[in-house]
Amino acid sequence: MRRTQAHPSQARALESQSLRCIFGNPFRPAVANPAWFTSTVLALATGIYEDRAFDRLPILADALQDAGCENADILNHCRSDGPHVRGCWVIDLLLGKS
């Protein structure tokens, strides 16, 4: 069976997107407001982390907005197409992971 390999520029783009998912914008770090830590937000973040269910990130964005989050970086990241990976900076921020 022959494996299909991505073009080097596609592979670099995927790596760049994955790094942005992990580190976010180092020049504009986000700070979580304790008011956002509702049971719904924490349950969604925990489920996304444990199940690697990054397709639920837009739902998390809605829950964060309902909790008063207006941080465009956080909301846009959750609603972006990704790719998203374990170590996602938004999930880590919400779950207190370093």
C-alpha positions in Angstrom: 0.0 0.0 0.0 1.4 3.4 -1.0 1.2 6.3 1.4 0.3 9.7 0.1 2.7 12.4 1.4 1.8 16.1 1.7 3.7 18.6 -0.3 6.4 20.2 1.8 4.7 23.6 1.8 1.4 22.0 2.9 3.2 20.2 5.7 4.8 23.4 6.9 1.4 25.1 6.8 -0.1 22.3 9.0 2.8 22.6 11.4 2.4 26.3 11.7 -1.3 26.0 12.3 -0.7 23.4 15.0 1.9 25.6 16.7 -0.6 28.5 16.7 -3.2 26.2 18.3 -0.8 25.3 21.0 0.8 28.6 21.7 -1.7 31.2 20.5 -0.3 34.7 20.0 2.8 35.1 22.3 2.6 38.9 21.8 -0.9 39.1 23.1 -1.4 36.4 25.8 -5.0 35.9 26.9 -6.1 36.0 30.5 -9.2 34.1 31.6 -11.8 35.9 33.7 -12.9 33.7 36.6 -16.5 34.6 35.7 -16.1 32.4 32.5 -15.6 29.3 34.6 -19.2 28.1 34.6 -20.0 24.5 35.0 -21.0 24.3 31.3 -17.7 25.9 30.1 -15.6 23.6 32.3 -17.6 20.5 31.3 -17.2 21.3 27.6 -13.4 22.1 28.0 -12.9 18.9 30.0 -14.8 16.8 27.4 -12.9 18.4 24.5 -9.6 17.7 26.2 -10.3 14.1 27.3 -12.1 13.0 24.1 -9.9 15.1 21.7 -13.3 16.3 20.4 -12.1 19.6 18.8 -15.3 19.7 16.7 -17.0 20.9 20.0 -14.9 24.1 20.1 -17.6 26.3 18.5 -20.0 25.1 21.2 -17.4 26.1 23.8 -17.2 29.5 22.1 -20.9 29.9 22.5 -20.8 28.9 26.2 -17.9 31.3 26.8 -19.8 34.1 25.2 -22.9 33.3 27.4 -20.5 33.5 30.4 -19.5 37.0 29.4 -16.3 36.3 27.4 -15.7 39.0 24.7 -12.1 38.1 24.0 -11.9 38.0 20.2 -8.7 35.9 20.2 -10.4 33.2 22.3 -13.7 33.2 20.5 -12.2 33.3 17.0 -9.8 30.5 17.8 -12.6 28.3 19.1 -14.6 29.0 15.9 -11.7 28.6 13.5 -11.4 25.5 11.2 -8.2 24.5 12.9 -6.6 22.1 12.8 -6.8 21.9 16.6 -4.6 19.6 18.6 -4.3 18.5 22.2 -2.5 21.3 24.0 -4.8 23.9 22.5 -4.0 27.1 24.3 -7.7 27.9 25.0 -8.5 24.5 26.5 -5.3 24.7 28.6 -6.1 28.2 29.7 -9.6 27.1 30.9 -8.4 23.9 32.6 -5.3 25.6 34.2 -2.8 23.5 32.3 0.6 24.9 31.6 
